[in-house]
Amino acid sequence: MANIGDYEKTYADFDWETPERFNFGRDVVDRWAAQDRGAMVWLGTRSGEERRFDFAQFSVLSNRFANVAREMGVGHGDRVMVLLGKIPEWHAIMTGLLKLGAVAIPCAPQLRSGDLKFRAEHSGSVAMISGPEGVEAVEQMRGEAPGLRHFVFLGGERDGWESYEALMEGASEDFTAKDTAADEGAFILYTSGTTKNPKGALHTHGYTHAAWMQARYWLDLKEGDRLWCTSGTGWAKSIWNIFLGPWSQGTEIFFHEGGFDPAERLDLIERYDISVLCQAPTEYRLLAKTPELERANLASIRHAVSAGEPLNPPVIERWKELHGLTIYDGYGQTENTLLVGNYPGLEVRSGSMGKPSPGCDMRIIDHEGNECPPDEPGDIALFGHIPALFKEYWEQPDATETVFRDGHYLTGDRAYRDEDGYLWFVGRSDDVILSSGYRIGPFEVESILIEHPAVVESAVVPLPDEDRGSVVKAYIVVGEGYDPSEELAKEIQDYCKENTAPYKYPRSIEFIDDLPKTTSGKIRRVELRQ
């Protein structure tokens, strides 16, 4: 039987049960450490090495890192950037920072120097921890971020960096975690929007406690499960589902350093007895097209989920047809948790977002805040306060005020509710592009495009894509002396890849004479999307 039992009863009776004081490192990791439980099976890509960790090992490693950070002068509330790939040290460092009471800022290794410079300056970070994947980008910007006092390199010795391995070797295994209040800051997670720079969503220690809800009810984690969430380490989904969520339930995770390869993915699921699978919609789509999926042995999987963008009904049906697996779609954001989901035990209606999560009073409202009747699209809003909702956009009070209105939070997305209470996604209300689970703000891409000497103006919109949901399409007006051509388009694409995270580059470029604009000079993206 599913953990959620009777959805309607669980929803009606739900209580977040948030304690006044909570520290995930102490109250979760250290607690499981006393029970001899497996925490992680890690498989490296470069070395092919397999390593297994229990909670007791992560308890010790996180204590050591908390001592390392404290000796460096990192204090309670200080911000620390963590730029690491999918390696076990990420968990040890994140847990150590929580124990210390510092504020962790996970960063995707794909970020470029400009992305990192903005985050460092905006957050006021005092330290940067990086592995080989991000070190060159950090070195390009470190002189422009004077607030960063410490640079720790994980991967041996490197000039100008403190060695993680050397620091950890001499650190004490004993550390008393801070008795942090539930409303104190724990993470800043950066999210894309329609302004040039991303916003930093400040999450609290109460958020780290609240992760149990979606882990217990949506992931449906049970004793003996092994979860594989394939997300990278720089995103909110990784915080939910490779860290806080599964560990809140004492669940062992499978953590694979490598990227997506269809044949390898299916082989690893069988080889490591994955019982709960959490993948991006793009990965489910691509696997659905491969002949390997037909031949794969996925008997170990009892539950599969997807989040990031709506999953196409034909893909859901393909997995069901071949392996009898129902993929349970869910909806959440960097600013919160899983707000709406298809939960085990509920009838899954292909293409629907599902129903509101326990503890989440979700409504579809019009511009005046009135609830919309069934089947009428409106803004998705969360009413009331929940511990899984972010506290504020860091140092951006105007942006914070924009989304918090009269006792409710506006997600910026639109949907409609049917007669039976299921929600159906309509689209973004602020032009953010959802591509392979990434949220890409158009101005982030446009601000890079305009730096290319050939570009006079540009407008970025989503282009529907069967595999990725959407891809970035750029409409570009070129300057005098430049002729539109495939060669110029490729040059501009390469320029974008070199100057911002590669997933943001426009996969489609169309040259036009003029951009459509309103009388006040604003670009009419809605016209370009048609």
ZADODREN-89831 format. One record per residue: residue in three letters; z, y, x of N, C-alpha, C in turn. Coordinates in steps of 0.02 Angstrom, whole numbers, plus 50000, padded with zeros to 5 digits. Layout:
ALAZYXZYXZYX...
This chain:
MET500004994050042500005000050000500005006250044ALA499645011450023499615017650061500295021150061ASN500445024650116501085028250122501195033250065ILE500645036250042500715041549992500915038849924GLY500805032249913500985029349848500595032649792ASP500955034649740500645038249684500545045449705TYR499915047549714499775054349738500105059649695GLU500025059149630500285064349585501045064949590LYS501385059349595502115059449601502335062249669THR501995059949722502175062449789502055069949794TYR501495072249766501345079449767501875083349729ALA502075080849671502565084449629503255084649661ASP503445079349697504125078749724504185081049796PHE503645083149827503635084249899504095089849922ASP504415088649980504835093650014504685093150089TRP504545098850120504385098850192504985096850235GLU505585097850210506205095850245506245098850315THR506045105050322506045108350388506755110250409PRO506995107750466507655109750489507655116950515GLU508235120050517508275126950542508115127250616ARG508305122050654508175121850725507825115250741PHE507315115750783506915109750797506545110650862ASN506565105450904506175105350965505825098650969PHE505175098650965504785092450961504915087951022GLY504975090951081505095087051140505755083251137ARG506265086651114506935083651109506995079051048ASP506775081550990506915078150927506405072750909VAL505845072650944505345067450931505235063150993VAL504985066251047504815062251107505435058951136ASP505965062751146506575059751175506895054651128ARG506835055751064507115050951016506745044351018TRP506075044651020505695038351025505795035051093ALA505945039051144506035036351212506605031251214ALA507085032151171507665027551170507505020951135GLN506895020351108506735014351068506195009951099ASP506015011251162505545006951197504885006151158ARG504565011851143503945011751104503365014051146GLY502785010851136502175013051169501935019651141ALA501715024251185501495030851164500745031951173MET500455028751225499755030151241499445024551282VAL498825023051265498385019151309497835023951330TRP497795025151396497305030051421496765026351461LEU496145028351449495585025551487495215031151520GLY495205031051587494855036251625494115034851629THR493725040151638493005039451642492785038851715ARG493025043551756492795043651826493025037451864SER493635035351853493915029751890493855023151854GLY493765023351787493775017251748494475014451742GLU494965018451763495665016151764495965016151693GLU496355010951680496735010651617497475011451634ARG497795015851597498515016951607498865016751539ARG499455013851538499855013451477500515016951487PHE500705020851437501315024851440501745023351379ASP502405023251390502855023151332503185030051326PHE503555030951272503865037551261504375039251314ALA504695034151343505195035451395504855038851455GLN504255036651473503895039751529503715046951513PHE503485048251452503315055251435503945059551430SER504505056651412505125060351411505295062751481VAL505225058351530505375060151599504865065051627LEU504215063651616503695068051642503755075151613SER503905075551548503975082251517504585085851543ASN505125082151557505725085351587505545088151656ARG505185084151694504995086551761504575092951756PHE504085092851710503665098851706504055104851680ALA504505103751634504925109351610505315112351668ASN505555108151713505915110751772505435114351819VAL504825111651828504325115051870504175122051843ALA504045122451778503885128951748504465133751753ARG505065131351742505655135751746505745138351817GLU505635134051867505695136151937505165141451955MET504585141151922504065146151934504235152851901GLY504735152851858504925158951824504675159451753VAL504385154051726504175154051656504795153551612GLY504855158251567505455158551526505315157251453HIS505845157451415505825156451342505355161651311GLY504835159451276504365163951244503775166051286ASP503775164451351503205166051394502605161851375ARG502005164651382501395161151365501085157851427VAL500865151651418500575147651472499925144551448MET499375145651485498725142851467498645135951499VAL498405131251459498315124351482497575122451474LEU497235121751530496505120651531496375113751562LEU496475108551522496405101751546495975097651499GLY495665092451526495295087751486495745082551456LYS495445076951437495825071751401496165067051451ILE496725069451477497125065651526497855065651503PRO498255060751523498945060251500499375066251519GLU499205069451574499605075251596499605080851544TRP499075081151503499045086251451499645085451404HIS499795079351384500365078051340501025079651374ALA501075077751437501705079151474501825086551480ILE501305090351495501365097651504501515100951437MET501155099151385501275102251320501985100851296THR502215094751305502905093051284503405096751326GLY503275097351391503735100951435503785108251416LEU503225111351398503245118451377503635119251313LEU503565114551266503955114851204504705114251220LYS504885109751265505585108951283505865115351314LEU505455118751354505665124851387505715130751339GLY505385130251282505365135851235504815140851251ALA504355138851296503775143151311503255142151256VAL502735146351257502205146051208501575143451242ALA501345137551221500765134451252500115136951220ILE499605137951263498945139951239498435134851264PRO498285129751224497785124851246497085128051246CYS496705126651299496035129551307495535123951320ALA494965124351288494445119351298494135120051367PRO494035114551403493735114951470493035118151471GLN492695118451413492025121451410492045129051414LEU492625132051406492655139351405492435142351472ARG492105148051469491875151551528492375156851549SER492225160051605492705164851633492855170551585GLY492355173051550492475178451502492925176451445ASP492835170251421493265167551368493985167151392LEU494075164751453494745163951481495075170651496LYS494675175351521494935182051536495215185251472PHE494835184751418495075187751355495725184551334ARG495765177951334496365174451313496965176251357ALA496855176651422497395178251468497665185251455GLU497215190051448497425196951437497725197951368HIS497405195151318497635196051249498325193051237SER498435187051266499065183551255499615185851302GLY499425189151357499925190951407500195184851443SER499765179951454499985173751487500225175051558VAL500715171051579501005171851646500785166251693ALA500515160751666500325155151709499715151651680MET499335148451725498735144751707498775137851741ILE498675132651702498655125851728497955123251716SER497615120951768496915118851761496785112551800GLY496305108551775496035102951812495365104751841PRO495005099951870494365101351902493845104251855GLU493875102451790493355104751743493335112251735GLY493915115551738493945122651723494085127151782VAL494195124251840494455128151896493975133651919GLU493325132251919492845137351942492835143351895ALA492865142151830492875147651782493515151851791VAL494065148451805494695152151816494645156451878GLU494355153751931494305157551994493855163651987GLN493385163351941492945169151929493315174851895MET493845173251857494175178451817494885180051841ARG495165176251888495875177051904496045183951930GLY495585187051965495715193851990495705199151936GLU495455197451877495415202151822495965201151771ALA496425196651785496985195251739497635195651779PRO497855201851795498435202751839499075199851812GLY499115198751746499725195951717499845188651736LEU499315185151755499385178151775499695177851845ARG500305175451849500665175251912500615168551948HIS500495163251910500485156551940499855152751918PHE499555149451967498965145351954499115138351981VAL499145133551936499325126651954498705122251945PHE498525118651998497935114351997498135107051994LEU497855103551946497985096451938497375092651965GLY497475089252021496915085652052496925086052127GLY497515087052157497565087452229497695094552254GLU497535095652317497645102152348497025106552339ARG497135113052329496585117852324496835124652347ASP496445127952388496645134452415496785139352359GLY497345142852366497525147952317497865145252254TRP497985138752253498295135652194498925131852216GLU499405131352170499965126852180499775119952155SER499975114852191499785108052174500255105152120TYR499975103152065500365100152011500735093952037GLU500375089752074500665083552098501255084852144ALA501185089652189501735091252236502325094152199LEU502195098552151502745101552113503115096252073MET502755091752042503075086552001503465081652042GLU503225080152102503565075252145504275077352161GLY504375083952170505035086252189505465088552131ALA505225087852070505585090452012506095085451985SER506635088151959507155083951929506925080851864GLU507175074751850507015071351787507475073451730ASP507975077451745508465079551695508315086651671PHE508285087451606508175094051577508465094151507THR508825099451491509085100351423508625104951385ALA508315102251334507815106151296508145111951260LYS507775117451254508005123251217508115121351143ASP508635123951115508775122851044508385128051004THR507735127050999507295132050970507355132350894ALA507305138450867507305139350795506625137650767ALA506615135350705505975133250674505475138850669ASP505715145150667505235150750659505045153950725GLU505245151050782505045153650847504345151150865GLY503985155050907503315153150927503295147050971ALA502795142750960502705136651000502005136251031PHE501495138250993500805138051015500445144350995ILE499945146351034499425150951011498765147151014LEU498455146350956497815142850951497285147950933TYR496775148450976496255153550965495715150850919THR495525155150871495045153250820494485158350818SER493875156050802493305160550798493295164350732GLY492985170150732492915174050672492285178250675THR492225183050631491615187150629491675193450671THR492225194350706492265199850753492105197150822LYS492015201650870491775199450936492245194350968ASN492885195750966493365191451001493735186950952PRO493935181050976494315176450933495015179050920LYS495325176250869496015178150851496485172650875GLY497085174550895497585169750917498085168350863ALA498055162450834498515160550780499165158050811LEU499715161650798500365159750824500695154650778HIS500815148650804501155143450766501865142550792THR502305140450748503015139950763503225132750777HIS503865132050796504145125350804504205121850736GLY504225125650682504205122650616503545119150604TYR503005121850632502345118750628502345111950663THR502695111550720502705105150756503075099850715HIS503555101950675503905097250631503455095250572ALA503095100250545502695099150484502115094350495ALA501945092850557501385088350570501485081350540TRP502105079750523502235073050496501865071950429MET501755077250391501475076350324500785073150327GLN500315076350364499645073550365499615067050404ALA500065066150453500075059850490500295053950446ARG500795055150404501045049850361500585048550302TYR500325053850272499975052950209499215052750215TRP498925056750261498185056750268497965051650320LEU498275051950380498125046750429498415040050408ASP498925040250365499215034150337499485029550392LEU499805032550442500025028650500500605024150481LYS500555017950507501065012850493501295009650558GLU501845006050554502105002450612501564997950642GLY501474998450708500994994150742500284996950747ASP500155002650717499495005650720499345008250791ARG498695008550806498455012150865497915016950841LEU498035023350851497585028650826497125031050882TRP496485031750865496025035150911495745041250875CYS495975047150896495675053450876495265055850934THR494625057150922494155058450976494095065850995SER494505070050965494465077250977494605079051050GLY494305084551073494475087351138495145090951136THR495395092851194496075095451199496145102951184GLY495605106451172495655113651162495675115851090TRP495755111151043495665112850973496275110950932ALA496345114050874496905112750830496935105350811LYS496355102250802496345095250781496695090850833SER496635092650897496975088650948497725089450943ILE497955095550927498675096650918498925092350860TRP498555092150805498755088050747498755080650763ASN498185078250790498045071150785498005067250851ILE498095070650908498205066750969498885068250998PHE499275072250962499925074250990500465074250936LEU500535079750900501105080450854501115075250798GLY500545074350765500525069850707500705062650723PRO500315059350767500475052350781501155051350813TRP501345055850858501985054950891502575056250843SER502465060350792503005061250743503165054650708GLN502675050150705502765043650673502905038050724GLY502945039850788503045034850840502445030450850THR501845033150836501225029250840500905029850909GLU500665024250934500315024150998499595026650988ILE499375030951033498685033451029498265030251084PHE497615029851071497125028151123496815034751143PHE496805036051208496575042551235496025041151286HIS495405042851268494835041251311494565047651342GLU494515047651408494305053651444493575055351432GLY493175050451416492455051451412492225054951349GLY491585056651350491265059851293490995054751244PHE490535057051203490275052651150489665048851174ASP489705042251172489145037751183489195032451129PRO488685031851085488745027451027488935020251044ALA488585017251091488725010151107489425009451136GLU489605013951181490275013651211490815014751159ARG490715019551114491205021051062491365014751022LEU490845011351000490945005450958491264999750997ASP491074999051061491364993951103492114995151113LEU492305001351125493015002951137493435001851075ILE493155003351017493535002150955493724994850950GLU493254990350966493394983250963493854981051019ARG493714983351081494094981151139494824983151136TYR494954989151107495644991651106495974991151037ASP495694987250993496004985950928496214992350892ILE495754997050886495905003250852495985001850777SER496555003850750496675002550678496565008750635VAL496655014650665496525020950628496065025150671LEU495505027150642494985030950678494915037850648CYS494935042950691494835049850670494275052750713GLN493695053950683493115056550719492855062950686ALA492455066650724492105072450696491545070050652PRO491365073850601490805071950557490165070450596THR490025074450648489425073250688489425066250718GLU489995063950740490035057250771489905051850719TYR490185052650660490045047850606489295047850589ARG488995053850587488285054450570487845050950622LEU487985052350686487575049450739487645041950741LEU488265039450733488365032250733488015028850674ALA487995032350617487665029550558486925028350569LYS486635031950617485915031250631485755025950683THR486265023250716486135018750771486115011450748PRO485685007450778485685000250761486334996850784GLU486674999850834487294996950858487824996550803LEU487815001350756488325001250703488244994950660GLU487634992750649487524986750609487814980650642ARG487784980450710488014974450746488744974850766ALA489054980650760489734981650786490254977550748ASN490774975750785491354972450755491904977650747LEU491994980050687492494985250674493054982550630ALA493174976050636493674972850593494374975550604SER494504978450663495184980950677495344987250637ILE494824991050616494944997450582495154996150510ARG495724998850491495944998450421495895005150386HIS495805010550425495805017250395495395021950440ALA494965026050409494545030750447494535037550412VAL494595042750452494615049550425494135054050463SER493975059750432493525064650462493725071550440ALA493665076450485493825083350468493435088050513GLY493365094150492493015099150532492465102550492GLU492135098650450491615101050405491465095450356PRO491175096950299491055091650249490595086250277LEU490765080050262490365074250283489875072450228ASN489245071450247488715070150198488845063550161PRO488765063450095488855057250056488455051350082PRO487815052050103487445046250128487775042950189VAL488105047050231488445044350289489055040250268ILE489435042950221490015039350195489795032650165GLU489245032850128488995026750095488745021650146ARG488445024050201488195019550253488765015650286TRP489305019050303489885015750333490205010850284LYS490225012750221490505008350170490075002050162GLU489425002950163488954997350154488994992450212LEU489024995050274489004990650332489674987450348HIS490214991250339490864988750362491424989050310GLY491254991050250491764991250198492284996650209LEU492125001550252492595006950268492455013150227THR492975015750195492925022250162493165027550210ILE492745032550222492945038150266493265043450223TYR493885045150240494275049950201494205056850232ASP493805061050199493675067850223494295072250211GLY494385077150255494935081850247494735088850266TYR495125093750244494975100850256495605104350282GLY495535107550338496085111550366495785116750413GLN496225120650443495995126050487496455126650548THR496225130450597496645131950655497295135150632GLU497265139150579497855142850556498365138650518ASN498205132450502498655128650460498615121250476THR498665117150426498625109950434498095107250386LEU498135100950369497675098150320497875100750251LEU497505105550225497685108650162497435104650102VAL496865101450110496545097650056496275091250087GLY496345085650052496085079550081495955074150030ASN495535069450050495455063250013495985058450040TYR496455056649998497025052750019496955045449998PRO497195040850039497185033750020497515032749952GLY497195028849910497455027749843497125032149791LEU496845037749813496465042049768495745039749765GLU495425040549709494705039349705494355044349750VAL493925041849794493535046149838492885047949804ARG492775054449795492155056749766491725059649823SER491205056149840490805057949898490585065149895GLY490715068749950490535075749954491095080449935SER491625077849904492195082049885492675082849944MET493025088549945493545089649994494165085549978GLY494225083249916494815079549895495275083849852LYS495925082449856496415086149817496915089549864PRO497285094549840497765098049883498265093249915SER498425094649978498915090550014499615091649985PRO500045086549990500745087549970501035093650006GLY501395097749968501685103749996501235109849997CYS500605108949975500115114449978499885116349908ASP500065122349887499865124949821499195128449830MET498655124649823497985127249834497665129449768ARG497375135349769497045137949709496375141049728ILE495925141049680495275144349687495325150849647ILE495255156549681495385162949648494785167649654ASP494755172549609494235177649613494485183449655HIS494085188749659494255194349704494875198149681GLU495085197149619495685200549595496305196049599GLY496215190049626496775185549634496905181049574ASN496465181249525496545176949466496235170149479GLU496555164949452496295158249463495645157249424CYS495145154349458494495153249428494515147149381PRO494125147249329494085141249286493715135649323PRO493775129449298493435123849330492685125149339ASP492435122849397491725123049415491475130049432GLU491915135049435491715141749454491925143049527PRO491455144449572491635145549642492085151749651GLY492525151249699492965156849716493245155849786ASP493715160049804494035159649870494575154349871ILE494605150449924495135145449932495755149049957ALA496305148449920496925151849938497515147049937LEU497975148149983498605144449985499155149049961PHE499505146949909500045151049881500715148649907GLY501155153449920501815151949946501805150850021HIS502395150050050502455149050122502555141650137ILE502205139150187502325132350211502425132750287PRO502835128250316502955128550388502335127050430ALA501835123750400501225122150437500745127950440LEU500895133550408500465139350410500665143850468PHE500165146650502500315150850560500735156950540LYS501085159750589501535165350576501165171850574GLU500705172750621500325178950626499755178050676TYR499265182550674498775183050728499105187250783TRP499145184350841499505187450897499215194450913GLU499665199450909499485206350927498895208950885GLN498795206350826498255208650782498515209450710PRO498945214450699499255215250633498755216550577ASP498215220150593497715221550541497385215150517ALA497215210750565496905204350547497395200050507THR498035200450525498545196550489498595198950417GLU498605205550408498665208450341498055206750297THR497485205950329496875204450292496905197650256VAL497235192850287497245186050258497865184550217PHE498395188550226498995187550185499015192850130ARG498935190650068498885195350012499345193249955ASP499825197349938500225196449877500485189249870GLY500775186649924501075180049919500605174249928HIS499995175649949499545170049963499135171350026TYR498865165850053498465166150113497745164450095LEU497285168850115496565167850103496255164150162THR495955158450149495675154450203495025157250230GLY494675161350190494015163750211493455158950191ASP493635153550158493135148750133493095149050057ARG492545146550031492445146449959492325139249934ALA492555138049873492485131449844492545132049768TYR492465126549733492625126349662493035120049648ARG493415120249594493825114549574493515111549510ASP493455104949509493175101849449493725100549398GLU493555097749342494025096649287494595091949306ASP494485087649356494985082749376495405085049436GLY495295091249459495705093849513495425092849582TYR494825089949588494515089149654494185095749675LEU494235097349739493925103349765493265101649799TRP492775106249792492105105249820491925111449861PHE491785110349925491655115749972490995119149957VAL491005125849958490395129849946490135132750012GLY490585135650052490365138550115490855143650141ARG490695146350199491115151550229490985158150194SER491525162050189491445168650160491405173950215ASP491475172050277491465177050331490935175550384ASP490445171350367489875169950410490025165650471VAL490625162950477490765158450533490325152250525ILE490065149850582489615144050582490025137850600LEU489975132650559490295126350573489775121650602SER489855119950667489375115650701489735110250739SER489625104050721489945098350754490705099050756GLY490985102150705491705103050703491945109450736TYR491515112950774491695119250806491585124950756ARG492035129850758491945135950720491675141250769ILE491095143850754490765148550799490665155150763GLY490975160450789490885166950759490225170050781PRO489825172650734489175175350752489205180950804PHE489735185150800489775190650847489925188250918GLU490245182350924490365179550991489695178151025VAL489225175350987488565173751015488155180051023GLU488175184450973487775190550977487985195051035SER488635194951051488875199151106488625196651173ILE488485190151178488175187451239487425188851240LEU487105187851183486375188951179486185196051199ILE486575200851176486395207851188486435209651262GLU486785205551302486825206851373486185204751410HIS485775200551378485145198551410484665204551408PRO484325205951463483905211951466483335212151415ALA483125206351391482565206251343482785207751271VAL483435207151257483675207451188483885214551169VAL483585217151117483765223651090484275222851034GLU484135218250989484585216750933484555209350919SER485095206750889485085199750868485545198750809ALA485415193650771485855191550717485875183950718VAL486475181250712486585174050717486805171350649VAL486495165950628486655162750564486655155150573PRO486955151450525486915144150529486245141550506LEU486005136450539485395132950519485595125850502PRO485475123550441485685116750423485395111550471ASP485815106650489485615101450536485905094850512GLU485495089750510485715083350482486295080250521ASP486295081050587486805077850628487415082250639ARG487315088750649487875093150668488145097150609GLY487865096250550488065100350494487685106850493SER487785110750546487405116950557487335117850632VAL486825121450653486765123750722486665131250721VAL486755134250779486675141450785485935143350788LYS485735147850744485055150650746485115158150759ALA484705160550805484715167650822484045170950805TYR484075176350768483495180650756483545186250808ILE483015187150846483045191750903482465196850901VAL482645203050913482165208450923482135209850998VAL481545209151027481495210151100481285217251116GLY481445219351177481295226051200480595226851226GLU480425233051240479755234651266479655231151333GLY479055228251341478905224851403479035217451401TYR479305215051346479445207851338479035205051281ASP478725199351292478325196051241478685189751217PRO478765188951151479075182851125478685176651148SER479045171651171478725165451194479255159951198GLU479025153751203479485148151211479855148751277GLU479515151351328479835152151393480415157151389LEU480295162751354480825167751346481405164951305ALA481245161251253481775158251212482215153651254LYS481905149551296482295144951338482715148951389GLU482425154251416482795158451463483425161351430ILE483355163651369483915166551333484435161051317GLN484205155151298484665149651284485065147851347ASP484725147351404485065145751467485565151251485TYR485385157351472485845162951486486485162251445CYS486415160451382487005159451340487445153751366LYS487125148251385487515142551410487915144351472GLU487635148751513487955150651575488525155651565ASN488515159251510488985164751501489495163851445THR489445158351409489965156751359489965149251350ALA490435146751311490485139451301489815136751275PRO489555131351305488875129051288488765127351215TYR489295125351179489195123551109489005129551066LYS489065135651094488905141651055488175143851061TYR487795140851107487125143551119486675142351059PRO486195146951046485735146050989485225140551003ARG485265135250964484785129850972484105131650943SER484105136650900483475139050871483435146650880ILE482875149050904482765156250912482115158150877GLU482165163450837481565166150804481515173450820PHE480955175550848480855182550866480565186250805ILE480865191950789480615195950732480585203250754ASP480215207250715480125214350732480735218550717ASP481055217250659481645221050638482125216550601LEU482775218050607483275214350569483385217650501PRO483465213750448483615216750382484315219750383LYS484375225850355485025229350357485165232750291THR485805234050280486005237950222485885245350237THR485985249650186485895256750196486395259650246SER486955256250254487455258650302487345255750372GLY486805251850379486635249350445486905242450462LYS487235239250414487505232550427486955227250418ILE486965222350463486465217050460486585212650398ARG486055211350362486095207150302485965199850322ARG486495196550345486425189550365486245185050306VAL486485187050248486335182950189485585182350178GLU485215187550195484485187450188484175182750239LEU484465182750299484195178450352484345171150340ARG484875169750304485055162750289484615159650236GLN484275163750197483885161150141483235157850165
